[in-house]
């Protein structure tokens, strides 16, 4: 019992402090396990059925040894060029030059920001790739993660359509990158005739029964010679001959 005139913290405050500490510790444990790939799954499928492999990178992947990537039998790479209205990836032009020198087929992508105008974003992307020789369609990366989810969805779709149309009018071939949620919200209602690059951790064998996509990103945690950190892994949804036919189609 407390002496008269002294103050004791109520027990519920003590338990709240303990609960807060426990939540913080649990969050750190989850973060650590996540970094160790404990919670990550990569779909199991026969890579020989999808012989054309690729990666996608941005500045956060650091300096890439593109010769090692090519020697590991990767045939293509998508490189981040720009984001939003003004951002440019610092490593973009260097990566494009070195990847092409190593013999990879090279494409560029732009991260679409929901809270920025479509025409402005298209111009940023076009300026970023200006003067460069690229082998693959320009890609607009549209997803909800790490994006402004307060913008009205109708306005997001309007801006996205405006961006894609601006790129198409400039004479470029365009492909959409998105995940399953973005496929239903953005791709299928607006761009069914455009090529699709789909992010999914399901087996390509299963997905090809319900989706018609050119490329599948199937892991964010690949280990590839020449890349120091985890890197996104991709496969072309077809044979080597299908790949070569698509490349010819893109050129025309």
C-alpha positions as CSV (number, residue, x, y, z in Angstrom):
1,X,0.0,0.0,0.0
2,X,1.3,3.4,-0.9
3,X,2.0,5.9,1.9
4,X,-0.3,8.8,2.3
5,X,0.6,11.7,0.0
6,X,2.5,9.5,-2.6
7,X,1.4,8.7,-6.1
8,X,1.4,5.3,-7.8
9,X,1.0,4.9,-11.6
10,X,-2.1,2.9,-12.3
11,X,-1.4,-0.6,-13.4
12,X,-3.0,-0.1,-16.8
13,X,-0.3,2.5,-17.7
14,X,2.4,-0.1,-16.9
15,X,0.7,-2.7,-19.0
16,X,0.3,-0.2,-21.9
17,X,4.0,0.5,-21.7
18,X,4.8,-3.3,-21.8
19,X,2.4,-3.8,-24.6
20,X,4.0,-1.0,-26.6
21,X,7.4,-2.5,-26.1
22,X,6.2,-5.9,-27.1
23,X,4.6,-4.6,-30.3
24,X,7.9,-2.7,-31.2
25,X,9.9,-5.9,-30.6
26,X,7.5,-8.0,-32.7
27,X,7.8,-5.4,-35.5
28,X,11.6,-5.6,-35.5
29,X,11.4,-9.4,-35.5
30,X,9.1,-9.4,-38.5
31,X,11.3,-6.9,-40.3
32,X,14.4,-9.1,-39.6
33,X,12.7,-12.2,-40.9
34,X,11.4,-10.4,-43.9
35,X,15.0,-9.3,-44.7
36,X,16.0,-13.0,-44.3
37,X,13.3,-14.0,-46.9
38,X,11.6,-16.2,-44.3
39,X,8.2,-14.9,-45.4
40,X,8.9,-14.7,-49.1
41,X,7.9,-17.3,-51.6
42,X,9.1,-17.8,-55.1
43,X,6.8,-19.9,-57.4
44,X,8.1,-23.2,-58.5
45,X,8.2,-23.8,-62.2
46,X,10.4,-25.3,-64.9
47,X,12.7,-22.5,-66.2
48,X,13.5,-24.5,-69.2
49,X,9.8,-23.9,-70.3
50,X,10.6,-20.2,-70.1
51,X,14.1,-19.9,-71.4
52,X,14.2,-16.1,-71.8
53,X,15.0,-14.6,-68.4
54,X,15.5,-11.0,-67.4
55,X,15.8,-8.6,-64.5
56,X,14.7,-5.1,-63.7
57,X,16.8,-2.5,-61.8
58,X,17.0,1.0,-60.6
59,X,19.6,3.2,-58.8
60,X,19.0,1.3,-55.5
61,X,20.7,-1.8,-57.0
62,X,24.0,0.0,-57.1
63,X,26.7,-0.6,-59.7
64,X,25.8,-3.7,-61.7
65,X,28.4,-5.8,-63.5
66,X,26.4,-6.3,-66.7
67,X,28.9,-8.7,-68.3
68,X,28.3,-11.1,-65.4
69,X,24.5,-10.7,-65.8
70,X,24.8,-11.6,-69.5
71,X,27.1,-14.5,-68.8
72,X,24.6,-15.9,-66.3
73,X,22.2,-16.3,-69.3
74,X,19.9,-13.3,-68.7
75,X,18.8,-11.9,-72.0
76,X,16.9,-8.7,-71.1
77,X,16.7,-5.9,-68.5
78,X,14.3,-3.2,-67.7
79,X,15.9,-0.1,-66.2
80,X,14.2,2.7,-64.2
81,X,14.3,5.9,-66.1
82,X,12.0,8.3,-64.3
83,X,9.2,8.8,-61.8
84,X,6.4,11.3,-61.4
85,X,6.7,14.7,-62.9
86,X,10.4,15.5,-62.4
87,X,12.4,12.6,-60.9
88,X,15.1,10.9,-63.0
89,X,17.0,7.8,-62.0
90,X,20.7,8.7,-61.5
91,X,22.0,5.4,-62.9
92,X,19.7,5.1,-65.9
93,X,21.9,6.2,-68.8
94,X,24.9,4.5,-67.4
95,X,23.0,1.2,-67.0
96,X,21.5,1.4,-70.4
97,X,24.9,1.9,-72.1
98,X,26.6,-0.8,-70.1
99,X,23.8,-3.3,-70.4
100,X,23.6,-2.9,-74.2
101,X,27.4,-3.2,-74.5
102,X,27.1,-6.5,-72.6
103,X,24.6,-7.8,-75.2
104,X,21.3,-7.5,-73.3
105,X,18.0,-6.4,-74.7
106,X,17.2,-3.2,-72.9
107,X,14.0,-1.4,-72.0
108,X,13.1,1.6,-69.7
109,X,10.3,2.1,-67.2
110,X,8.6,5.0,-65.5
111,X,7.0,4.8,-62.0
112,X,3.6,6.4,-62.4
113,X,2.6,8.8,-59.5
114,X,-1.1,9.0,-59.0
115,X,-1.0,12.6,-57.8
116,X,0.8,14.0,-60.9
117,X,-0.6,14.9,-64.3
118,X,-0.3,12.3,-67.0
119,X,1.0,14.5,-69.8
120,X,3.7,15.9,-67.4
121,X,4.8,12.4,-66.5
122,X,4.9,11.3,-70.1
123,X,7.1,14.3,-70.9
124,X,9.5,13.5,-68.1
125,X,9.7,9.9,-69.3
126,X,10.3,11.0,-72.9
127,X,13.0,13.4,-71.9
128,X,14.7,10.7,-69.8
129,X,15.0,8.3,-72.8
130,X,15.6,10.9,-75.4
131,X,18.5,10.0,-77.7
132,X,18.9,6.5,-76.4
133,X,18.5,3.3,-78.4
134,X,16.1,0.9,-76.6
135,X,15.1,-2.6,-77.6
136,X,11.9,-3.0,-75.7
137,X,8.6,-1.1,-75.3
138,X,8.4,1.8,-72.9
139,X,6.8,0.6,-69.6
140,X,4.5,2.5,-67.3
141,X,4.7,1.0,-63.8
142,X,1.3,1.5,-62.2
143,X,0.7,0.2,-58.7
144,X,-0.8,1.2,-55.4
145,X,2.1,0.4,-53.1
146,X,4.1,3.4,-52.0
147,X,1.8,5.7,-54.0
148,X,-0.7,8.4,-53.2
149,X,-3.9,6.5,-52.4
150,X,-5.8,9.7,-51.5
151,X,-6.3,10.7,-55.2
152,X,-9.7,9.9,-56.6
153,X,-9.5,6.7,-58.7
154,X,-11.4,8.3,-61.6
155,X,-8.7,11.0,-61.7
156,X,-5.9,8.4,-61.5
157,X,-7.3,6.5,-64.5
158,X,-7.7,9.7,-66.4
159,X,-4.1,10.7,-65.7
160,X,-2.9,7.2,-66.6
161,X,-4.7,7.1,-69.9
162,X,-3.5,10.6,-70.7
163,X,0.1,9.5,-70.1
164,X,-0.1,6.4,-72.2
165,X,-1.8,8.2,-75.0
166,X,0.9,10.8,-75.0
167,X,3.6,8.2,-75.2
168,X,1.8,6.4,-78.0
169,X,1.4,9.6,-80.0
170,X,5.1,10.2,-79.7
171,X,5.6,7.0,-81.7
172,X,6.7,4.7,-78.9
173,X,5.3,1.2,-78.2
174,X,4.0,1.0,-74.6
175,X,3.6,-1.8,-72.1
176,X,1.9,-1.7,-68.7
177,X,3.5,-3.1,-65.6
178,X,1.2,-3.9,-62.7
179,X,0.2,-6.6,-60.2
180,X,-3.1,-8.5,-59.9
181,X,-4.9,-5.6,-58.2
182,X,-3.7,-3.1,-60.8
183,X,-4.6,-5.6,-63.6
184,X,-8.3,-5.4,-62.5
185,X,-8.3,-1.7,-61.7
186,X,-6.2,-0.2,-64.4
187,X,-5.1,-2.6,-67.2
188,X,-8.1,-4.6,-68.1
189,X,-10.6,-1.7,-68.3
190,X,-8.3,0.7,-70.1
191,X,-5.5,-1.0,-72.0
192,X,-6.5,-4.5,-73.1
193,X,-4.8,-4.1,-76.4
194,X,-1.4,-3.1,-74.9
195,X,1.3,-5.6,-73.9
196,X,1.3,-6.5,-70.2
197,X,4.1,-7.1,-67.8
198,X,2.5,-8.8,-64.7
199,X,3.9,-9.0,-61.2
200,X,2.7,-12.2,-59.6
201,X,4.2,-14.9,-57.4
202,X,2.0,-17.6,-58.9
203,X,3.5,-20.1,-61.3
204,X,3.6,-18.8,-64.9
205,X,2.0,-22.2,-65.9
206,X,-1.0,-21.4,-63.8
207,X,-1.3,-17.7,-64.8
208,X,-1.2,-18.2,-68.5
209,X,-4.6,-19.9,-68.2
210,X,-6.2,-16.7,-67.1
211,X,-3.9,-13.9,-68.2
212,X,-2.3,-12.9,-71.5
213,X,0.9,-11.2,-70.6
214,X,4.3,-10.9,-72.3
215,X,6.5,-10.8,-69.2
216,X,6.0,-12.0,-65.7
217,X,7.9,-10.7,-62.7
218,X,7.9,-13.6,-60.3
219,X,10.3,-12.6,-57.5
220,X,11.7,-9.5,-55.8
221,X,14.5,-11.4,-54.1
222,X,16.6,-12.9,-56.8
223,X,20.3,-13.5,-56.5
224,X,22.0,-12.8,-59.8
225,X,25.8,-12.7,-60.6
226,X,26.9,-9.1,-61.0
227,X,24.1,-7.6,-58.8
228,X,25.1,-7.1,-55.1
229,X,21.6,-6.8,-53.7
230,X,18.3,-8.7,-54.2
231,X,17.0,-8.1,-57.6
232,X,13.6,-8.6,-59.4
233,X,13.4,-11.7,-61.6
234,X,11.4,-12.0,-64.8
235,X,10.6,-14.4,-67.5
236,X,9.2,-13.9,-71.0
237,X,6.0,-15.9,-71.5
238,X,7.0,-18.0,-74.4
239,X,9.8,-19.8,-76.2
240,X,13.1,-18.5,-77.5
241,X,11.5,-18.3,-81.0
242,X,8.5,-16.4,-79.6
243,X,10.9,-13.9,-78.0
244,X,12.7,-13.4,-81.3
245,X,9.4,-12.9,-83.2
246,X,8.3,-10.4,-80.6
247,X,11.5,-8.4,-80.9
248,X,11.0,-8.3,-84.7
249,X,7.4,-7.1,-84.1
250,X,8.6,-4.3,-81.8
251,X,11.0,-3.0,-84.4
252,X,8.3,-2.6,-87.1
